Each structure stands twice: as structure tokens, then as C-alpha cells.
């Protein structure tokens, strides 16, 4: 009996150790599975994309704005930094990257190829961000990696990964900057990649501002809830830092709403600075200071340059174009179709439950499209973009079209809210809305590319998708990409002043 009891005790004492080893082994296996899947899908993505890339290269030597980008990139690649084409309006980030490939031939193929490689890096960055969002417990590695593939093959972004445009590299630097920020990583790297984002495209400063404001609002609301409440002032955080904590350690709340912000402003605004300095570590101040320094540098650049645009400023004058926010809803409706369908029933119920709000939105949208619909001359003249055909065959053709589309705007707005409401954090939504408004509304020209970053940010904020929805998204994007490249390869457009056939792109 004693021997049996000793054996039982021995086995019982060993159980926690065995359990720990088993848990550790499971974690290792999940990560091995995740990285194996990522490697397989990355190689599959590259192989398929390389075939398309070569076909694009043989189909058209110069795609629209490459007429300006390619010669400038070749000059930088050859080490000539003295000439600047005045038609180019973005900072020279794209061309500086091209100078890195100077040991190789400075030709069209190699310049474009950099974007294809950057798209592969984007796939890994998307995967890293999704892994962070899902947490350490990998419930389904394939679902995470497949979502990363979906974001990489988002049709407009995927197409521009095959030509010499700024979009793919700009996305790569933004994703890297974001990943460094949410990981509270090396501040020097955050500074370098922040500047690189702006060098790729000036409007990226809006997304740097978004992250900056999001973090500061988060600290503001958290500190007001914990230290602004007399019943909670004895609580101590495990780490004297709120910047590095994505989750409220007091367990009070994960996502803050407008009421939380209102209370913070009403009762905590006057004492915020003292609390702010009390709660943040030196590392946090460096983090905030780094982002603030980038923002200040950009303001100085705008003052010195007398505007945000360099080069041909006449073609890109700032103009108030509020309907851009409505066109963005159409972008969401097209590329977020699986998520629209997923929430279709609940969205319709929400519409019928909020009839007065629906009518108010209808009135506001009607006023916006009536008084503020603006049309850029390029939109009416350039038949090499899908937007040209959409505008001239609907919005520009029928006077009633801009009003007839209002019900679609309202439905998509409610659908978008339905997809976001479970993560309705005011510290994110307010900075996001401000940044998106600035990026889109101040653009007179309607370009699909302008909607890429705002949409991808929202897509990363959607509630964890089911495996079925992720597969639907993948198939939907595959269909759209097949159609996109089929049109590009088969549909020719001729211009009198260009001696080769033009193609239609996003």
C-alpha cells in the first residue's frame, strides 16, 4: 500500500512538469506549423507572381506614369542625383531604393522587380501583424497566413506590385513602421522607417500622425479611468508604462467608446499633464518624441516647400472633396464584399432599427454630393483607368446618378460599422477618421490607390474572421485579379501622341 501511495505521489508530482513540457511542445509545433505554412505560401505567391510579372513586362514597356518614374529611377540607379523631373510630385523615396540595385543593370525589368520583392516582404509583414493581433495562441495558423496572402493580393495593391509605382514600397515601409511601433521597438528604427514612409509618399505623414494620436489618446483615457477615479487610485500597474500596454491592465475595459473620451476630457483634462509625466517611462517619452520629431520635420518641410507637393503643383492642388469619403465606402463594398455579406442580415436589421439616423445620413449625403461633387480634368480625359469608365458611364452620364447611389453609401456605412462595432475603440476611430479625412478629402483627383491604406487599416481591425469568410475573400480576390490582368493583357487603348498601345489599369 505504501509503495502504491509513493508511486501515486510521484506520478502526481510529475504531472505539472509533464503538462508544462506538453504545452511548450504544442507551442513549438504550432509555430513550426505557422512558419512552414508561411514559407510554402510565400514561395507559391512568388512563383505565380513572377510568371505574371514577366507577362506584364513583355506586354507593355511603360505603364502610364512610368513615363516619368522609370527615367528618374534609372538616373538614381546610375548614381545621377542632380536631375529632377518637374512632373514628379512625390519625394524621391522610390528612386533612392532604386539606387541600391546599381550593381545590377539599371533597366526597366530590374526597377520593376524591386516592387515584386517588396510585395513578398509585405506578405510577411501582414502575417506578422496578424500574428500580433491574434496573440500567441495560434488557433489556426493557416487562417492567419491566408489572410496575409489576401491582403497582399488585394487587387489594386497586387497589380501595382508588377510595375514601377510607389504603392508597394510605400506599403512596405508603412507596415514595417507600424509593426515597430506596436512592438515598442528600437526608437531609432522607428524614426528611420517613419522618415522613409514620408519619403515614399508625403500623405503617409497622416498615418504616422494617426499612430501618434492613437497612442496618446489611449494613455489619456486609461490614465483618467485608473488615476482619475478616487475609488481606483490605489491600483498599481505591474509596469510603470501605459504606452507599451495594448490592454487595460485594470481589467476595466478593453475598448473605449465616445463616453469614455467625454468623461476623460470633462474630469481629467486639467490634471492630465501631471498624470502623463507620472505614468510614462523614459522609453515612452523617447517613443512619443520620435514620432513628434517626424511630424515637426514634416511641418518644416511644408513651410519651406510652400506646400506638400513637389514638382508639378498645379496638377495636384488641394481641394475640398468630401464625396471621396463616400467613394471609399464603395471601395469597401467591392473589396470587402465577403465581410459585407457576412453581416448582411444584421446590417439590414440595424438599418430598420435606426430609421431616423438613416434619414439624417441620407439628407447629409444628398447635400454633400449636390454641393461638393468635383471632377478633376484628368478623370475625364484619361481612359486608361477604371475610374474613367465608372465616372463617364454612371456619375457623369446621368444627373440623378450621384443621388441614386446614396442608399448604397448608407448601407455600406452601416455595414462597415457592423464589422467594426465589436472593436469600437474611440482612441483608434477618432485618429483614423481624422487621418482618412485629410488624406482623401483634400484630393481633387479620384484614384483607387488613395483608398488602399485606409482600407487595409480597417481590414486589420475587423473582428476575427471565420475560416469560411477568409476563403471567400481569397477566391473573390483571385477572381478580381484574373479579370484585372485579362483586361490588361487583351484590351488596347490608343493615343495619338504615343506610338504603342496603352492598357487599362486600376
Secondary structure, DSSP 4 states (H G I P E B T S, - for coil): -HHHHHHHHHHHHHHHHHHHHHHHHHHHHHHHHHHHHHHHHHHHHHHHHHHHHHHHHHH-S--TTHHHHHHHHHHHHTT--S---TT--S-THHHHHHGGGGGS--SHHHHHHHHHHHHHHHHHHHHHHHHHHH-SS-S-HHHHHHHHHHHHT-HHHHHHTTTT-SHHHHHHHHHHHHHHHHTT--HHHHHHHHHHHHHH-GGGHHHHHHHHHHHHHHHHHHHHHHHS-TTTTT---SSS-STT-SS-TTSS-SS--HHHHHHHHHHHTTTHHHHHHHH--HHHHHHHHHHHHHHHHHHHHHHHHTSS--S-GGGG-----THHHHHHHHHHHHHTHHHHHHTHHHHHHHHHHTHHHHHHHHHHHHHHHHHH----HHHHH-TTBHHHHHIIIIITT-TTHHHHTHHHHHHHHHHHHHHHGGG--HHHHHHHHHHHHHHHHT--S--GGGHHHHHHHHHHHSPPPPHHHHHHHHHHHHHHHHHHHHHHHH--B--TT-SS-B--B-
